[in-house]
């Protein structure tokens, strides 16, 4: 993807459900920040996504992946800001074979 940020994203096949799993983890540097800096950095990352995505063509594979990450970060941000998440743990998102998330999966597997 085009924007580096506080998340690492891995893709694993899910043989039981014939789909994939996205594994989202926060970087070590991000986890070491204090709570207010974590909220600020994740908010800035979301702002970068919001600024970059509209400039990409609708059929751009980077755009599809970035939209998915944008949606996930929007959902995570308030929980990071409030300190509700254990940032050392990975977040797993299951993706079925016919789900639009497969655009991100195919992009990341290249």
QUIKAKA-V794114 format. One record per backbone hydrogen bond with DSSP energy under -0.5 kcal/mol. CO is the residue of the C=O (numbers start at 0). NH is the residue of the N-H. If there is no record, write none. Layout:
[[CO	NH] [CO	NH]]
This chain:
[[1	3] [5	26] [7	24] [9	22] [11	20] [12	14] [13	16] [13	17] [13	18] [18	13] [19	94] [20	11] [20	22] [21	23] [21	92] [22	9] [23	90] [24	7] [26	30] [27	31] [28	32] [29	32] [33	37] [34	38] [35	39] [36	40] [37	41] [38	42] [39	43] [40	44] [41	45] [42	46] [43	47] [44	48] [45	49] [46	50] [47	51] [48	52] [49	53] [51	54] [52	55] [56	59] [59	63] [60	64] [61	65] [62	66] [63	67] [64	68] [65	69] [66	70] [67	71] [68	72] [69	73] [70	74] [71	75] [72	76] [73	77] [75	78] [75	79] [76	80] [77	81] [78	83] [78	84] [79	82] [84	86] [85	88] [86	25] [89	91] [90	23] [90	92] [91	93] [92	21] [94	19] [95	98] [98	101] [99	102] [100	103] [100	104] [101	105] [102	106] [103	107] [104	108] [106	109]]
